[in-house]
Amino acid sequence: MSADNSFQPPWYLRSGQIQTILASIPLRALGRNPARDAAREIIIETPPGVRLQGYYSSRNSDRAKGLVILLHGWEGSADSTYIVCTGKALYRRGYDIFRLNFRDHGSSHHLNQGIFYAVLLEEVFHAVEQISRMNAEIPVFIVGFSLGGNFALRLARQMRQTPIDNLRHVVAISPVLDPEKATVRIDRQGIIRRYFLKKWLQSLQIKQALFPDAYDN
């Protein structure tokens, strides 16, 4: 099956930097969000001994078409604009939603002493496995953005050896395919570089305050 590449955004929206900024503008998430209203926090205990935080929006009385697990990008969270907007759209179309936080993202810094690394796939795989079992009778889909897209693709590869029975499709949106090249490109974009450095520093400072004996100044 070939992809349809005929779509072209208006010229003023074709810049990747503009698209990145617009995707995260909080104004897009204003207004009532039934998926967020229905969400309940769940802490997932994984076999590696790591706890991950997520928010589950179930349709309860209505049989869902499926369960969509949303994976955010680096220094994003389950409450990032692009995550909550995607969750809202899919929830309204009949799907249950699970917005998963990677370690040290969102408000989850206190759950683990160890810090986040993008190589920590095992804990995310076990979390996805547990989430998929929450309703084993419906199909499960993974949608990842940016670094979350990188995780989504690696999860798909892992499932070749360790299948999850009701997982049907994995979607990666703007995935980080080459982390080194992506980092270099971020460094060349002043606004985006400052944004990520500020967020990363804040995250590390929160971790240090929570575990002062583990992390020096």
Contacts in CASP RR format, 6 or more apart in sequence:
PFRMAT RR
TARGET T0000
AUTHOR 0000-0000-0000
METHOD contacts of the structure
MODEL  1
MSADNSFQPPWYLRSGQIQTILASIPLRALGRNPARDAAREIIIETPPGV
RLQGYYSSRNSDRAKGLVILLHGWEGSADSTYIVCTGKALYRRGYDIFRL
NFRDHGSSHHLNQGIFYAVLLEEVFHAVEQISRMNAEIPVFIVGFSLGGN
FALRLARQMRQTPIDNLRHVVAISPVLDPEKATVRIDRQGIIRRYFLKKW
LQSLQIKQALFPDAYDN
8 14 0 8 1.000
9 19 0 8 1.000
12 18 0 8 1.000
13 19 0 8 1.000
13 22 0 8 1.000
17 189 0 8 1.000
17 191 0 8 1.000
17 192 0 8 1.000
20 192 0 8 1.000
21 191 0 8 1.000
22 28 0 8 1.000
23 81 0 8 1.000
23 82 0 8 1.000
24 80 0 8 1.000
24 81 0 8 1.000
24 82 0 8 1.000
25 81 0 8 1.000
26 81 0 8 1.000
28 81 0 8 1.000
28 85 0 8 1.000
29 81 0 8 1.000
29 84 0 8 1.000
29 85 0 8 1.000
33 84 0 8 1.000
33 88 0 8 1.000
34 57 0 8 1.000
34 88 0 8 1.000
34 91 0 8 1.000
34 92 0 8 1.000
35 57 0 8 1.000
35 84 0 8 1.000
35 87 0 8 1.000
35 88 0 8 1.000
35 90 0 8 1.000
35 91 0 8 1.000
35 92 0 8 1.000
35 97 0 8 1.000
36 55 0 8 1.000
36 57 0 8 1.000
36 84 0 8 1.000
36 88 0 8 1.000
38 57 0 8 1.000
38 58 0 8 1.000
38 59 0 8 1.000
38 60 0 8 1.000
38 91 0 8 1.000
39 55 0 8 1.000
39 56 0 8 1.000
39 57 0 8 1.000
39 97 0 8 1.000
39 99 0 8 1.000
40 55 0 8 1.000
40 56 0 8 1.000
40 57 0 8 1.000
41 53 0 8 1.000
41 54 0 8 1.000
41 55 0 8 1.000
42 53 0 8 1.000
42 54 0 8 1.000
42 55 0 8 1.000
42 56 0 8 1.000
42 98 0 8 1.000
43 51 0 8 1.000
43 52 0 8 1.000
43 53 0 8 1.000
43 54 0 8 1.000
43 111 0 8 1.000
44 51 0 8 1.000
44 52 0 8 1.000
44 53 0 8 1.000
44 54 0 8 1.000
44 126 0 8 1.000
44 127 0 8 1.000
44 130 0 8 1.000
44 131 0 8 1.000
45 51 0 8 1.000
46 52 0 8 1.000
46 122 0 8 1.000
46 123 0 8 1.000
46 126 0 8 1.000
46 127 0 8 1.000
46 130 0 8 1.000
47 126 0 8 1.000
48 122 0 8 1.000
48 123 0 8 1.000
48 126 0 8 1.000
49 123 0 8 1.000
50 103 0 8 1.000
50 111 0 8 1.000
50 112 0 8 1.000
50 120 0 8 1.000
50 123 0 8 1.000
51 108 0 8 1.000
51 111 0 8 1.000
51 112 0 8 1.000
52 100 0 8 1.000
52 101 0 8 1.000
52 102 0 8 1.000
52 103 0 8 1.000
52 108 0 8 1.000
52 111 0 8 1.000
52 123 0 8 1.000
52 124 0 8 1.000
52 127 0 8 1.000
53 78 0 8 1.000
53 100 0 8 1.000
53 101 0 8 1.000
53 106 0 8 1.000
53 107 0 8 1.000
53 108 0 8 1.000
53 111 0 8 1.000
54 78 0 8 1.000
54 98 0 8 1.000
54 99 0 8 1.000
54 100 0 8 1.000
54 101 0 8 1.000
55 78 0 8 1.000
55 98 0 8 1.000
55 99 0 8 1.000
56 96 0 8 1.000
56 97 0 8 1.000
56 98 0 8 1.000
56 131 0 8 1.000
56 134 0 8 1.000
57 87 0 8 1.000
57 91 0 8 1.000
57 96 0 8 1.000
57 97 0 8 1.000
57 98 0 8 1.000
57 99 0 8 1.000
58 64 0 8 1.000
58 96 0 8 1.000
59 91 0 8 1.000
59 94 0 8 1.000
59 95 0 8 1.000
59 96 0 8 1.000
62 94 0 8 1.000
63 138 0 8 1.000
64 94 0 8 1.000
64 95 0 8 1.000
64 96 0 8 1.000
64 135 0 8 1.000
64 138 0 8 1.000
65 93 0 8 1.000
65 94 0 8 1.000
65 95 0 8 1.000
65 138 0 8 1.000
65 139 0 8 1.000
66 94 0 8 1.000
66 95 0 8 1.000
66 96 0 8 1.000
66 135 0 8 1.000
66 138 0 8 1.000
66 139 0 8 1.000
66 140 0 8 1.000
66 141 0 8 1.000
67 95 0 8 1.000
67 96 0 8 1.000
67 97 0 8 1.000
67 98 0 8 1.000
67 131 0 8 1.000
67 132 0 8 1.000
67 134 0 8 1.000
67 135 0 8 1.000
67 138 0 8 1.000
67 139 0 8 1.000
67 140 0 8 1.000
67 141 0 8 1.000
68 87 0 8 1.000
68 90 0 8 1.000
68 95 0 8 1.000
68 96 0 8 1.000
68 97 0 8 1.000
68 98 0 8 1.000
68 140 0 8 1.000
68 141 0 8 1.000
68 142 0 8 1.000
68 143 0 8 1.000
69 98 0 8 1.000
69 100 0 8 1.000
69 128 0 8 1.000
69 131 0 8 1.000
69 132 0 8 1.000
69 140 0 8 1.000
69 141 0 8 1.000
69 142 0 8 1.000
69 143 0 8 1.000
70 78 0 8 1.000
70 83 0 8 1.000
70 86 0 8 1.000
70 87 0 8 1.000
70 97 0 8 1.000
70 98 0 8 1.000
70 99 0 8 1.000
70 100 0 8 1.000
70 143 0 8 1.000
70 144 0 8 1.000
70 145 0 8 1.000
71 100 0 8 1.000
71 102 0 8 1.000
71 124 0 8 1.000
71 142 0 8 1.000
71 143 0 8 1.000
71 144 0 8 1.000
71 145 0 8 1.000
71 148 0 8 1.000
71 149 0 8 1.000
71 151 0 8 1.000
71 152 0 8 1.000
72 78 0 8 1.000
72 80 0 8 1.000
72 82 0 8 1.000
72 83 0 8 1.000
72 99 0 8 1.000
72 100 0 8 1.000
72 101 0 8 1.000
72 102 0 8 1.000
72 105 0 8 1.000
72 144 0 8 1.000
72 145 0 8 1.000
72 146 0 8 1.000
72 147 0 8 1.000
72 148 0 8 1.000
73 80 0 8 1.000
73 102 0 8 1.000
73 144 0 8 1.000
73 145 0 8 1.000
73 146 0 8 1.000
73 147 0 8 1.000
73 148 0 8 1.000
73 149 0 8 1.000
74 118 0 8 1.000
74 146 0 8 1.000
74 147 0 8 1.000
74 176 0 8 1.000
74 196 0 8 1.000
75 105 0 8 1.000
75 196 0 8 1.000
75 199 0 8 1.000
75 200 0 8 1.000
75 203 0 8 1.000
76 83 0 8 1.000
76 105 0 8 1.000
76 106 0 8 1.000
76 199 0 8 1.000
77 83 0 8 1.000
77 101 0 8 1.000
77 105 0 8 1.000
77 106 0 8 1.000
77 107 0 8 1.000
78 84 0 8 1.000
78 99 0 8 1.000
78 100 0 8 1.000
78 101 0 8 1.000
78 105 0 8 1.000
78 106 0 8 1.000
79 99 0 8 1.000
79 106 0 8 1.000
82 145 0 8 1.000
83 99 0 8 1.000
83 145 0 8 1.000
84 99 0 8 1.000
86 143 0 8 1.000
87 97 0 8 1.000
87 99 0 8 1.000
90 97 0 8 1.000
91 97 0 8 1.000
95 141 0 8 1.000
96 135 0 8 1.000
96 138 0 8 1.000
98 131 0 8 1.000
98 134 0 8 1.000
100 124 0 8 1.000
100 127 0 8 1.000
100 128 0 8 1.000
100 131 0 8 1.000
101 107 0 8 1.000
101 108 0 8 1.000
102 116 0 8 1.000
102 124 0 8 1.000
102 148 0 8 1.000
102 151 0 8 1.000
103 111 0 8 1.000
103 112 0 8 1.000
103 114 0 8 1.000
103 115 0 8 1.000
103 116 0 8 1.000
103 120 0 8 1.000
103 123 0 8 1.000
104 112 0 8 1.000
104 115 0 8 1.000
104 116 0 8 1.000
104 203 0 8 1.000
104 207 0 8 1.000
105 116 0 8 1.000
105 203 0 8 1.000
109 203 0 8 1.000
109 206 0 8 1.000
109 207 0 8 1.000
109 210 0 8 1.000
110 210 0 8 1.000
113 211 0 8 1.000
113 214 0 8 1.000
114 207 0 8 1.000
114 211 0 8 1.000
114 214 0 8 1.000
115 204 0 8 1.000
115 207 0 8 1.000
116 203 0 8 1.000
118 147 0 8 1.000
118 150 0 8 1.000
118 151 0 8 1.000
118 179 0 8 1.000
121 151 0 8 1.000
121 154 0 8 1.000
121 155 0 8 1.000
121 158 0 8 1.000
124 151 0 8 1.000
124 155 0 8 1.000
125 155 0 8 1.000
125 158 0 8 1.000
125 162 0 8 1.000
128 142 0 8 1.000
128 155 0 8 1.000
128 164 0 8 1.000
128 167 0 8 1.000
129 162 0 8 1.000
129 164 0 8 1.000
131 140 0 8 1.000
132 140 0 8 1.000
132 164 0 8 1.000
132 165 0 8 1.000
132 166 0 8 1.000
132 167 0 8 1.000
136 165 0 8 1.000
136 166 0 8 1.000
137 166 0 8 1.000
138 166 0 8 1.000
139 166 0 8 1.000
139 167 0 8 1.000
139 168 0 8 1.000
140 164 0 8 1.000
140 166 0 8 1.000
140 167 0 8 1.000
140 168 0 8 1.000
141 167 0 8 1.000
141 168 0 8 1.000
141 169 0 8 1.000
141 170 0 8 1.000
141 171 0 8 1.000
142 152 0 8 1.000
142 155 0 8 1.000
142 156 0 8 1.000
142 167 0 8 1.000
142 169 0 8 1.000
142 170 0 8 1.000
142 171 0 8 1.000
143 152 0 8 1.000
143 171 0 8 1.000
143 173 0 8 1.000
144 151 0 8 1.000
144 152 0 8 1.000
144 171 0 8 1.000
144 172 0 8 1.000
144 173 0 8 1.000
144 175 0 8 1.000
145 173 0 8 1.000
145 174 0 8 1.000
146 173 0 8 1.000
146 174 0 8 1.000
146 175 0 8 1.000
146 176 0 8 1.000
147 176 0 8 1.000
148 172 0 8 1.000
148 175 0 8 1.000
148 176 0 8 1.000
149 172 0 8 1.000
149 173 0 8 1.000
149 174 0 8 1.000
149 175 0 8 1.000
149 176 0 8 1.000
150 172 0 8 1.000
150 175 0 8 1.000
150 176 0 8 1.000
150 177 0 8 1.000
150 179 0 8 1.000
152 170 0 8 1.000
152 171 0 8 1.000
152 172 0 8 1.000
152 175 0 8 1.000
153 170 0 8 1.000
153 172 0 8 1.000
153 175 0 8 1.000
153 177 0 8 1.000
155 170 0 8 1.000
156 170 0 8 1.000
159 167 0 8 1.000
176 182 0 8 1.000
186 192 0 8 1.000
186 193 0 8 1.000
186 196 0 8 1.000
187 193 0 8 1.000
204 215 0 8 1.000
207 215 0 8 1.000
208 215 0 8 1.000
208 217 0 8 1.000
END
